[in-house]
Amino acid sequence: MLAKTEERKPQKGGGKKRRHLGGDGDGDGGERKRRGGEEGEKGQGDGGRKCLDALSVGYFRRVGERLSEGFEDNEEREMFVENVLTEVKGKAILVAMDRTGSITLQRLLPLSSPDQVGELLAELGGESGSEFKAVSCDRCGGHVVESAVRQISRLTEKEPSTTEEEEEEEVCGALEAQVLSLSQVVRDNGAEFIKHVHGSYVVRTLLHVLAGCLGPPRTEARPGAKERNIVPQLTDFDIPTSFWYELKSLTETLMDNVNLSVTDAVASAVFQTMLSVCHRKRPKLCKQLLKRITEYLTTRSAAPGVSPLLVFLKDQASSRLIETIIQLSHKSLLSDLYKNHLKGQLVDLALHPIANFPIQRLTAASAKYKLFQRLFDELIQGVEAILASGHMGVIVQLAESCAESGEKQEELMQCLLNAFHCAEPGSRHVNCLPLFMSLLTYEVYYHSDTAEGGTQTEVPLTSICYNGSRLVQALAKFKERSLLLSSLRTLTPADLLTLASDPAGSHVLQALITTSSDKGRGKILKRLEGQYVQMACSRLGSRVLEAIWNSASVNHRQSIAQELVGSESQLRSDQFARHVWAKFALSHFIHRRSHWQEIQTGESKKRKLFSDILE
């Protein structure tokens, strides 16, 4: 366990807003940066705690280098940790608030015993815990406090032996007491903590720990990475009884500052964490919190006849909080939000650059309730305007909710045909797939200036976009997919190869082929004949080919194999195709055809059996 934790911890320092902590522990210029950073933190620490001397910085840099080398056995590791923590003793705050010292401590804590972690936290907090605020709100110290608090999850990883039971209880008590002390300091300074760019992360980690669930340590975020839909994987662990009550107390204190959740983006993130962990571990408490926050949001002063929620939905900080509320809400709360605050406003909100995201969450959350049909009837009126605004997430989510609920599918398909100008005349229906994937109207895609006229036949497949791909994948889950499949069968073999080799298009082809009936799949595969070798030699095409193979009948597999074996040398030498050759057992197909046939027939029967069971 310790080895695995050690591998992860070096990344711990790389928080989103603290890129300098994401390095390998190199402390060059750390003292100078430390001083500059402290001057920027108003009221953080005093003059005697701003710098670690150069000798100590060099020592902790060398400690970091030694940690990277690893240890031969547990005894050597324990002795090393003990020696380093002895050096830290008496100046833990200085070390934690230094860049190099902070990184080293973050790597050392997962290797320390719970008793040692408790002792370090005790020194960081001071006699009464009053020092926790300064350290936690420091750009380096906050990471150390987070890392120390996270170690409480290790107490339940191994059962104590009978002879060590009393000692283990003392250890648990020491670390537990320090976590509770930190929580008390947070409660006493709630507003300052949750608004502080660094202190807020300590509060969020504390909420996770008190609830008994932890995600991976914070790491350096890639520039431009989209994080809106990423859900961190949480691991549950047992908590002391005291944490159960402390979480209730901490949430009560946070609710006293609920006003900050709608005005401050940093505080809003704390409230989102609070709701998420409570939803996972304390559902009754979460329900109460959701109700209270919603009541606050919906009772603020606004223009006469206008719900204040409409204002909050258009604000960057509060809209994120409302997204979380919608995702975690139960049926009655969702219905109340729509009926009393959002009814008649959905299209306007879907057109707004910020408010369209909460509308997507509402559309997703309502899919399993009858409420969805009311939302659909309202949103469908503005589909063309929403498309024109470029907020494709709303349209894609509408399609996905139609697929999940099984409702309104025909209406949405007809609306999309009208929006892309391929509803009339009926001969244009077969052109819907390229239009949906490119998000272009018929006239633009086919360079046609006339509203009437026949189908343009010689336009190669182009402009497949990400959101167009997502839309078609959602439509592929509809009960009636004949229009999409008919359109797919009109594509030329060259277009199908383009589709299979495109980052967005490959997912479309895979979805349509694998969800088709054997007869429908056969018609598509007939048009793919002659393209299998090129597909196999393509990074994306080879994956599509494997997906086709896994869903194909024995006869279809035999046709594919027959075409592929004619280019044996090319396939065996290609970096992608050689995997296809092995997975399809094409050597067997050449030299032991009857045995290959038996294996494929057996797999086909097994797949059908499982399919029948699942249905």
C-alpha positions as CSV (number, residue, x, y, z in Angstrom):
1,M,0.0,0.0,0.0
2,L,2.7,2.5,1.0
3,A,4.6,1.9,-2.2
4,K,1.6,2.7,-4.3
5,T,0.8,5.9,-2.2
6,E,4.4,7.0,-2.6
7,E,4.1,6.9,-6.4
8,R,1.1,9.1,-6.4
9,K,2.1,11.6,-3.8
10,P,4.8,13.5,-5.7
11,Q,2.0,14.8,-7.9
12,K,0.1,16.1,-4.9
13,G,1.6,19.5,-4.9
14,G,0.4,20.3,-8.4
15,G,-2.9,22.0,-7.6
16,K,-4.8,23.9,-10.3
17,K,-3.7,27.4,-9.1
18,R,-0.3,26.4,-7.8
19,R,1.7,25.2,-10.7
20,H,5.0,25.8,-9.0
21,L,4.2,22.9,-6.6
22,G,3.8,20.4,-9.4
23,G,7.6,19.9,-10.0
24,D,10.0,17.3,-8.8
25,G,11.0,19.1,-5.5
26,D,13.6,21.4,-7.0
27,G,13.9,24.3,-4.6
28,D,16.1,26.7,-6.6
29,G,15.0,30.2,-5.8
30,G,12.4,28.8,-3.4
31,E,13.3,31.2,-0.7
32,R,13.0,34.2,-3.0
33,K,9.6,33.0,-4.3
34,R,8.4,32.2,-0.9
35,R,9.0,35.8,0.2
36,G,7.3,37.2,-2.8
37,G,4.4,34.9,-2.4
38,E,4.0,35.8,1.3
39,E,3.8,39.5,0.5
40,G,0.9,38.7,-1.8
41,E,-1.1,36.9,0.9
42,K,-2.7,39.6,3.0
43,G,-2.6,38.9,6.7
44,Q,-1.0,35.4,6.3
45,G,1.6,34.6,9.0
46,D,4.0,37.1,10.6
47,G,7.4,38.3,10.0
48,G,9.1,35.5,11.8
49,R,7.6,32.7,9.7
50,K,8.2,33.8,6.2
51,C,11.4,32.1,5.2
52,L,13.2,28.8,5.7
53,D,17.0,29.2,5.8
54,A,19.0,28.2,2.8
55,L,20.7,25.4,4.6
56,S,17.4,23.8,5.5
57,V,16.1,24.3,1.9
58,G,19.1,22.3,0.6
59,Y,18.5,19.6,3.2
60,F,14.9,19.1,2.2
61,R,15.8,19.1,-1.5
62,R,18.2,16.3,-0.8
63,V,15.5,14.5,1.2
64,G,13.2,14.7,-1.9
65,E,16.0,13.2,-4.1
66,R,16.4,10.3,-1.6
67,L,12.7,9.7,-1.6
68,S,12.8,9.3,-5.4
69,E,15.3,6.5,-5.1
70,G,13.1,4.3,-2.9
71,F,14.0,2.0,0.0
72,E,15.2,-1.6,0.2
73,D,12.9,-2.5,3.1
74,N,10.4,-1.1,5.5
75,E,12.9,-0.8,8.3
76,E,15.1,1.5,6.2
77,R,12.1,3.5,5.2
78,E,10.8,3.9,8.7
79,M,14.3,5.0,10.0
80,F,14.6,7.5,7.2
81,V,11.1,9.0,7.9
82,E,11.8,9.2,11.6
83,N,15.1,11.1,11.0
84,V,13.5,13.6,8.6
85,L,10.6,14.3,11.0
86,T,13.0,14.8,13.8
87,E,14.6,17.6,11.7
88,V,11.2,19.0,11.0
89,K,10.2,19.1,14.7
90,G,10.2,22.6,16.1
91,K,10.0,24.3,12.7
92,A,7.1,22.4,11.0
93,I,5.3,25.6,10.1
94,L,8.4,27.1,8.5
95,V,9.0,23.8,6.5
96,A,5.3,23.5,5.4
97,M,5.2,27.1,4.2
98,D,8.4,26.7,2.2
99,R,8.1,25.5,-1.4
100,T,10.7,22.8,-1.2
101,G,9.8,21.8,2.3
102,S,6.1,21.6,1.4
103,I,6.7,19.2,-1.5
104,T,9.0,17.0,0.6
105,L,6.4,16.8,3.4
106,Q,3.7,15.9,1.0
107,R,5.8,13.0,-0.2
108,L,6.8,12.0,3.3
109,L,3.4,11.9,5.0
110,P,2.1,8.8,3.2
111,L,5.1,7.0,4.4
112,S,4.7,8.1,8.0
113,S,2.8,6.3,10.7
114,P,-0.6,7.8,11.8
115,D,1.1,8.8,15.1
116,Q,3.7,10.8,13.3
117,V,1.1,12.5,11.1
118,G,-0.8,13.4,14.2
119,E,2.3,14.9,15.8
120,L,3.0,17.0,12.7
121,L,-0.6,18.3,12.5
122,A,-0.4,19.1,16.3
123,E,2.6,21.3,15.7
124,L,1.1,22.9,12.6
125,G,-2.0,23.8,14.6
126,G,-0.2,25.1,17.7
127,E,-1.3,24.6,21.2
128,S,-4.9,25.7,20.6
129,G,-5.1,25.0,16.9
130,S,-5.0,28.7,16.2
131,E,-2.1,28.3,13.7
132,F,-4.1,26.1,11.3
133,K,-5.7,29.1,9.7
134,A,-2.4,30.7,8.6
135,V,-0.9,27.4,7.4
136,S,-4.0,26.2,5.6
137,C,-4.4,29.5,3.8
138,D,-0.8,29.5,2.6
139,R,-0.1,28.4,-1.0
140,C,2.4,25.8,0.2
141,G,1.2,25.0,3.7
142,G,-2.4,24.3,2.5
143,H,-1.1,21.3,0.5
144,V,0.7,19.9,3.5
145,V,-2.5,20.2,5.7
146,E,-4.5,18.5,2.9
147,S,-2.0,15.7,2.6
148,A,-1.9,15.2,6.4
149,V,-5.7,15.1,6.8
150,R,-6.0,12.6,4.0
151,Q,-3.9,10.1,5.9
152,I,-6.8,9.4,8.3
153,S,-8.2,7.1,5.6
154,R,-5.2,4.7,6.2
155,L,-6.3,3.9,9.7
156,T,-8.8,1.4,8.5
157,E,-6.6,-0.3,5.9
158,K,-5.3,-3.0,8.3
159,E,-6.7,-4.6,11.4
160,P,-4.7,-4.0,14.6
161,S,-3.5,-7.1,16.5
162,T,-4.8,-7.9,19.9
163,T,-1.6,-6.9,21.7
164,E,-1.5,-3.5,19.9
165,E,-5.1,-2.7,20.2
166,E,-4.7,0.0,23.0
167,E,-1.7,1.6,21.2
168,E,-3.7,1.7,17.9
169,E,-6.6,3.4,19.7
170,E,-4.2,6.1,21.0
171,V,-2.8,6.6,17.5
172,C,-6.3,6.9,16.0
173,G,-7.3,9.3,18.8
174,A,-4.3,11.6,18.2
175,L,-4.9,12.0,14.5
176,E,-8.6,12.1,14.9
177,A,-8.3,14.9,17.5
178,Q,-6.2,17.0,15.2
179,V,-8.7,16.6,12.3
180,L,-11.5,17.7,14.7
181,S,-9.3,20.6,15.9
182,L,-8.8,21.7,12.3
183,S,-12.5,21.5,11.7
184,Q,-13.2,23.6,14.7
185,V,-10.8,26.3,13.4
186,V,-12.6,26.2,10.0
187,R,-16.0,26.6,11.8
188,D,-14.7,29.6,13.7
189,N,-13.4,31.2,10.5
190,G,-15.8,29.8,8.0
191,A,-16.2,32.8,5.7
192,E,-12.4,33.4,5.4
193,F,-11.7,29.8,4.7
194,I,-14.2,29.2,2.0
195,K,-13.4,32.4,0.1
196,H,-9.6,31.8,0.3
197,V,-8.1,30.3,-2.9
198,H,-5.9,27.9,-0.9
199,G,-7.9,27.6,2.3
200,S,-11.0,26.5,0.4
201,Y,-9.1,23.3,-0.8
202,V,-8.4,22.4,2.8
203,V,-12.1,22.8,3.6
204,R,-13.1,20.6,0.6
205,T,-10.6,17.9,1.7
206,L,-11.9,18.1,5.3
207,L,-15.5,17.6,4.0
208,H,-14.4,14.4,2.1
209,V,-12.5,13.1,5.2
210,L,-15.4,13.8,7.7
211,A,-17.8,12.1,5.3
212,G,-15.5,9.1,4.8
213,C,-14.7,9.3,1.1
214,L,-11.6,10.5,-0.8
215,G,-10.7,11.1,-4.4
216,P,-7.3,11.0,-5.9
217,P,-4.9,13.8,-4.8
218,R,-4.9,17.0,-6.7
219,T,-2.6,17.1,-9.7
220,E,-1.6,19.6,-12.3
221,A,-4.5,20.3,-14.7
222,R,-3.6,20.3,-18.4
223,P,-4.1,23.8,-19.9
224,G,-7.4,24.0,-21.6
225,A,-8.6,20.6,-20.3
226,K,-12.4,20.4,-20.1
227,E,-13.3,19.5,-16.5
228,R,-17.1,20.3,-16.4
229,N,-18.2,16.7,-17.0
230,I,-15.4,14.9,-15.2
231,V,-16.5,13.0,-12.1
232,P,-13.7,12.1,-9.8
233,Q,-13.6,8.5,-8.6
234,L,-14.1,8.4,-4.8
235,T,-13.0,5.7,-2.4
236,D,-15.0,5.1,0.8
237,F,-13.5,4.3,4.2
238,D,-14.7,3.9,7.7
239,I,-14.7,7.0,10.0
240,P,-14.6,7.5,13.7
241,T,-18.0,8.2,15.3
242,S,-16.9,11.8,16.1
243,F,-16.6,12.6,12.4
244,W,-20.3,11.7,11.9
245,Y,-21.3,14.5,14.2
246,E,-18.6,16.9,13.2
247,L,-19.7,16.8,9.5
248,K,-23.2,17.9,10.6
249,S,-21.7,20.8,12.6
250,L,-19.4,21.9,9.8
251,T,-22.2,21.9,7.2
252,E,-24.4,24.0,9.6
253,T,-21.6,26.5,9.8
254,L,-21.1,26.6,6.1
255,M,-24.8,27.2,5.6
256,D,-24.5,30.3,7.7
257,N,-22.4,31.6,4.8
258,V,-24.7,30.4,2.0
259,N,-24.7,34.0,0.6
260,L,-21.1,33.5,-0.4
261,S,-22.0,30.5,-2.5
262,V,-23.7,32.7,-5.1
263,T,-21.2,35.6,-5.2
264,D,-17.8,33.9,-4.9
265,A,-16.7,31.2,-7.3
266,V,-14.2,29.7,-4.8
267,A,-16.9,29.4,-2.1
268,S,-19.3,28.0,-4.7
269,A,-16.9,25.1,-5.2
270,V,-16.9,24.4,-1.5
271,F,-20.7,24.1,-1.4
272,Q,-20.6,21.9,-4.5
273,T,-18.2,19.5,-2.7
274,M,-20.3,19.6,0.5
275,L,-23.5,18.6,-1.5
276,S,-21.6,15.9,-3.4
277,V,-20.0,14.1,-0.4
278,C,-23.3,14.3,1.6
279,H,-25.2,12.9,-1.3
280,R,-22.8,9.9,-1.4
281,K,-22.5,9.3,2.4
282,R,-25.3,11.2,4.1
283,P,-28.3,11.3,1.8
284,K,-30.8,12.6,4.4
285,L,-28.5,15.5,5.3
286,C,-28.0,16.2,1.6
287,K,-31.7,16.4,1.1
288,Q,-32.0,19.0,3.9
289,L,-29.1,21.0,2.5
290,L,-30.5,21.0,-1.0
291,K,-33.8,22.3,0.2
292,R,-32.2,25.1,2.3
293,I,-29.9,26.3,-0.5
294,T,-32.7,26.2,-3.0
295,E,-34.9,28.2,-0.7
296,Y,-32.2,30.8,-0.3
297,L,-31.6,31.0,-4.1
298,T,-35.3,31.4,-4.8
299,T,-36.2,33.9,-2.2
300,R,-33.7,36.7,-3.0
301,S,-35.0,40.0,-4.1
302,A,-35.4,40.4,-7.9
303,A,-37.5,42.4,-10.3
304,P,-41.2,42.1,-9.8
305,G,-42.6,38.9,-11.4
306,V,-39.1,37.6,-12.2
307,S,-37.7,34.6,-10.3
308,P,-34.3,35.3,-8.7
309,L,-33.2,31.9,-9.9
310,L,-33.1,33.3,-13.5
311,V,-30.4,35.8,-12.4
312,F,-28.4,33.2,-10.6
313,L,-28.5,30.8,-13.6
314,K,-26.7,33.4,-15.7
315,D,-23.9,33.9,-13.2
316,Q,-20.6,32.0,-13.5
317,A,-20.3,31.1,-9.8
318,S,-23.9,30.4,-8.8
319,S,-24.7,28.5,-12.1
320,R,-22.2,25.8,-11.2
321,L,-23.8,25.4,-7.8
322,I,-27.2,25.2,-9.4
323,E,-25.9,22.5,-11.8
324,T,-24.8,20.4,-8.8
325,I,-28.2,21.0,-7.1
326,I,-30.1,19.8,-10.2
327,Q,-27.9,16.7,-10.6
328,L,-28.5,15.7,-7.0
329,S,-32.1,16.7,-6.6
330,H,-35.1,14.3,-6.2
331,K,-38.2,14.4,-8.3
332,S,-40.3,16.8,-6.2
333,L,-37.5,19.4,-6.0
334,L,-36.9,19.2,-9.8
335,S,-40.6,19.6,-10.4
336,D,-40.8,22.6,-8.1
337,L,-37.8,24.3,-9.8
338,Y,-39.5,24.0,-13.2
339,K,-43.0,24.8,-12.2
340,N,-42.3,27.8,-10.1
341,H,-39.2,29.3,-11.6
342,L,-38.2,28.0,-15.0
343,K,-41.4,27.3,-16.9
344,G,-41.6,29.3,-20.1
345,Q,-38.0,30.4,-19.8
346,L,-36.1,27.3,-21.0
347,V,-35.4,28.5,-24.6
348,D,-34.1,31.9,-23.4
349,L,-31.9,30.1,-20.9
350,A,-30.7,27.6,-23.4
351,L,-29.5,30.5,-25.6
352,H,-27.5,32.0,-22.8
353,P,-23.7,31.3,-22.8
354,I,-23.7,30.3,-19.1
355,A,-27.3,29.3,-18.3
356,N,-27.4,26.7,-21.1
357,F,-25.3,24.3,-18.9
358,P,-27.8,24.1,-16.0
359,I,-30.5,23.5,-18.6
360,Q,-28.5,20.6,-20.0
361,R,-28.3,19.1,-16.4
362,L,-32.0,19.6,-15.9
363,T,-32.8,17.9,-19.2
364,A,-30.6,14.9,-18.1
365,A,-32.0,14.7,-14.6
366,S,-35.6,14.8,-15.8
367,A,-35.2,11.9,-18.3
368,K,-36.5,9.3,-15.9
369,Y,-39.6,11.4,-14.9
370,K,-42.7,12.6,-16.7
371,L,-41.3,16.1,-16.2
372,F,-39.1,15.5,-19.2
373,Q,-42.1,15.6,-21.6
374,R,-42.9,19.1,-20.4
375,L,-39.3,20.3,-20.8
376,F,-39.2,18.7,-24.2
377,D,-42.4,20.4,-25.4
378,E,-40.9,23.8,-24.4
379,L,-37.3,23.3,-25.7
380,I,-38.4,21.8,-29.1
381,Q,-39.9,25.3,-29.9
382,G,-36.4,26.8,-30.0
383,V,-34.3,24.0,-31.6
384,E,-33.3,26.1,-34.6
385,A,-32.4,29.1,-32.5
386,I,-30.4,26.9,-30.1
387,L,-28.5,25.4,-33.1
388,A,-27.8,28.8,-34.5
389,S,-26.4,29.9,-31.1
390,G,-23.9,27.0,-31.2
391,H,-25.1,25.5,-27.9
392,M,-25.1,22.0,-29.3
393,G,-24.8,20.5,-25.8
394,V,-28.5,21.3,-25.2
395,I,-29.6,19.5,-28.4
396,V,-27.3,16.5,-27.8
397,Q,-28.7,16.2,-24.2
398,L,-32.2,16.5,-25.5
399,A,-31.5,13.6,-27.9
400,E,-29.9,11.5,-25.1
401,S,-32.8,12.1,-22.8
402,C,-35.2,11.1,-25.5
403,A,-33.2,7.8,-25.9
404,E,-33.2,7.2,-22.2
405,S,-36.9,7.9,-21.6
406,G,-38.1,6.4,-24.8
407,E,-40.4,9.4,-25.3
408,K,-40.7,12.1,-28.0
409,Q,-38.2,10.4,-30.3
410,E,-40.3,10.8,-33.5
411,E,-40.9,14.5,-32.7
412,L,-37.3,15.3,-32.2
413,M,-36.2,13.5,-35.4
414,Q,-38.8,15.4,-37.4
415,C,-37.8,18.6,-35.8
416,L,-34.1,18.0,-36.7
417,L,-35.1,17.1,-40.3
418,N,-36.8,20.5,-40.5
419,A,-34.0,22.3,-38.9
420,F,-31.4,20.9,-41.4
421,H,-33.8,21.5,-44.3
422,C,-34.0,17.9,-45.3
423,A,-37.6,17.1,-44.4
424,E,-39.2,18.2,-47.7
425,P,-39.1,16.9,-50.3
426,G,-39.0,13.4,-48.9
427,S,-36.1,12.4,-51.2
428,R,-33.8,14.5,-49.0
429,H,-34.3,12.2,-46.0
430,V,-31.5,10.0,-47.1
431,N,-29.1,12.9,-46.8
432,C,-29.7,13.4,-43.1
433,L,-26.7,11.6,-41.8
434,P,-24.0,13.8,-43.4
435,L,-26.0,16.9,-42.4
436,F,-26.3,15.9,-38.8
437,M,-22.6,14.9,-38.5
438,S,-21.4,18.2,-40.0
439,L,-24.2,20.4,-38.4
440,L,-24.7,22.0,-41.8
441,T,-28.1,22.6,-43.5
442,Y,-28.8,20.9,-46.9
443,E,-28.2,24.0,-48.9
444,V,-24.8,24.7,-47.3
445,Y,-23.6,21.1,-47.4
446,Y,-24.6,20.5,-51.0
447,H,-23.8,24.0,-52.2
448,S,-27.4,24.4,-53.4
449,D,-29.0,27.9,-53.8
450,T,-32.5,26.5,-54.4
451,A,-35.0,25.3,-51.9
452,E,-36.2,22.7,-54.4
453,G,-34.3,20.2,-56.5
454,G,-33.1,16.7,-56.3
455,T,-30.3,15.2,-54.3
456,Q,-26.8,16.2,-54.9
457,T,-24.9,12.9,-55.3
458,E,-21.2,13.7,-55.8
459,V,-20.3,15.6,-52.6
460,P,-17.6,13.7,-50.6
461,L,-18.2,13.3,-46.9
462,T,-16.6,16.3,-45.1
463,S,-16.8,18.4,-42.0
464,I,-17.6,15.7,-39.5
465,C,-17.6,17.5,-36.1
466,Y,-17.5,16.4,-32.5
467,N,-21.0,17.6,-31.5
468,G,-22.5,16.3,-34.7
469,S,-21.0,12.9,-33.9
470,R,-22.4,13.0,-30.4
471,L,-25.9,13.9,-31.8
472,V,-25.9,10.9,-34.2
473,Q,-24.7,8.6,-31.5
474,A,-27.6,9.6,-29.4
475,L,-30.1,9.2,-32.3
476,A,-28.6,5.8,-32.9
477,K,-30.2,4.7,-29.6
478,F,-33.7,5.5,-30.8
479,K,-36.2,2.8,-31.4
480,E,-36.6,3.8,-35.0
481,R,-33.3,4.3,-36.7
482,S,-34.3,3.5,-40.3
483,L,-33.6,7.0,-41.6
484,L,-30.1,7.0,-40.3
485,L,-29.4,3.5,-41.6
486,S,-30.9,4.4,-45.0
487,S,-28.7,7.5,-45.1
488,L,-25.6,5.5,-44.1
489,R,-26.3,3.0,-47.0
490,T,-26.3,5.8,-49.6
491,L,-22.7,6.7,-48.7
492,T,-20.0,5.6,-51.2
493,P,-17.4,3.1,-50.0
494,A,-14.9,6.0,-50.0
495,D,-17.1,8.0,-47.7
496,L,-17.5,5.0,-45.4
497,L,-13.7,4.7,-45.2
498,T,-13.5,8.4,-44.4
499,L,-16.1,7.9,-41.7
500,A,-14.3,4.9,-40.2
501,S,-10.9,6.8,-40.1
502,D,-12.2,10.0,-38.7
503,P,-11.9,10.7,-34.9
504,A,-15.5,11.8,-34.6
505,G,-17.0,9.8,-37.5
506,S,-15.6,6.4,-36.4
507,H,-17.8,6.5,-33.3
508,V,-20.9,7.1,-35.5
509,L,-20.1,4.2,-37.9
510,Q,-19.5,1.9,-34.9
511,A,-22.7,2.8,-33.2
512,L,-24.9,2.4,-36.3
513,I,-23.4,-0.9,-37.4
514,T,-23.3,-2.6,-34.0
515,T,-26.9,-1.6,-33.1
516,S,-28.3,-2.8,-36.5
517,S,-30.0,-6.1,-37.1
518,D,-28.1,-8.9,-38.9
519,K,-29.9,-8.0,-42.1
520,G,-29.3,-4.3,-41.8
521,R,-25.7,-4.9,-40.9
522,G,-25.2,-7.1,-43.9
523,K,-26.4,-4.3,-46.2
524,I,-23.8,-1.9,-44.7
525,L,-21.0,-4.4,-44.8
526,K,-21.8,-5.1,-48.4
527,R,-20.9,-1.5,-49.2
528,L,-17.7,-1.7,-47.1
529,E,-16.4,-4.6,-49.2
530,G,-13.0,-3.6,-50.7
531,Q,-12.3,-1.2,-47.8
532,Y,-11.4,-3.7,-45.0
533,V,-7.7,-3.8,-45.7
534,Q,-7.4,0.0,-45.5
535,M,-9.6,0.1,-42.4
536,A,-7.4,-2.5,-40.7
537,C,-4.3,-0.3,-41.5
538,S,-5.9,2.7,-39.9
539,R,-5.6,3.6,-36.1
540,L,-9.3,4.4,-35.8
541,G,-10.5,2.2,-38.6
542,S,-9.0,-0.9,-37.1
543,R,-11.0,-0.3,-33.9
544,V,-14.2,0.1,-35.9
545,L,-13.4,-3.1,-37.7
546,E,-12.9,-5.0,-34.4
547,A,-16.3,-3.7,-33.2
548,I,-17.9,-4.8,-36.4
549,W,-16.3,-8.2,-36.0
550,N,-17.5,-8.6,-32.5
551,S,-21.1,-8.0,-33.5
552,A,-21.0,-9.8,-36.9
553,S,-22.5,-13.2,-37.7
554,V,-20.3,-16.1,-38.8
555,N,-21.1,-15.5,-42.5
556,H,-20.2,-11.9,-42.3
557,R,-16.9,-12.7,-40.4
558,Q,-16.0,-15.2,-43.1
559,S,-16.5,-12.5,-45.8
560,I,-14.3,-10.0,-44.0
561,A,-11.6,-12.7,-43.3
562,Q,-11.7,-13.7,-47.0
563,E,-10.9,-10.2,-48.1
564,L,-8.2,-9.6,-45.4
565,V,-6.2,-12.7,-46.0
566,G,-5.5,-11.6,-49.6
567,S,-3.2,-8.9,-48.2
568,E,-1.4,-11.0,-45.6
569,S,2.1,-9.5,-45.9
570,Q,0.7,-5.9,-45.7
571,L,-1.4,-6.7,-42.6
572,R,1.3,-8.5,-40.8
573,S,3.7,-5.7,-41.2
574,D,1.4,-2.8,-40.3
575,Q,1.4,-1.5,-36.7
576,F,-2.4,-1.5,-36.4
577,A,-3.4,-4.3,-38.8
578,R,-1.2,-6.9,-37.2
579,H,-3.4,-6.8,-34.1
580,V,-6.4,-7.3,-36.3
581,W,-4.7,-10.3,-37.9
582,A,-4.1,-11.9,-34.5
583,K,-7.5,-11.1,-33.0
584,F,-9.4,-12.5,-36.0
585,A,-7.2,-15.6,-36.0
586,L,-6.6,-15.2,-39.7
587,S,-3.7,-17.7,-39.8
588,H,-6.2,-20.3,-38.6
589,F,-8.6,-19.1,-41.3
590,I,-5.9,-19.9,-44.0
591,H,-4.5,-23.2,-42.7
592,R,-7.2,-24.7,-40.5
593,R,-10.5,-23.4,-41.9
594,S,-12.8,-26.0,-40.3
595,H,-11.3,-25.4,-36.9
596,W,-11.6,-21.6,-37.3
597,Q,-15.3,-22.1,-38.4
598,E,-16.0,-24.1,-35.2
599,I,-14.5,-21.5,-33.0
600,Q,-16.5,-18.7,-34.7
601,T,-19.7,-20.6,-34.5
602,G,-19.2,-21.3,-30.8
603,E,-18.5,-17.6,-30.1
604,S,-21.6,-16.6,-32.1
605,K,-23.8,-19.0,-30.1
606,K,-22.4,-17.8,-26.8
607,R,-22.9,-14.1,-27.8
608,K,-26.5,-14.9,-28.7
609,L,-27.1,-16.7,-25.5
610,F,-25.8,-13.8,-23.4
611,S,-27.8,-11.4,-25.5
612,D,-31.0,-13.3,-24.8
613,I,-30.3,-13.4,-21.1
614,L,-29.7,-9.6,-21.0
615,E,-32.9,-8.9,-22.9
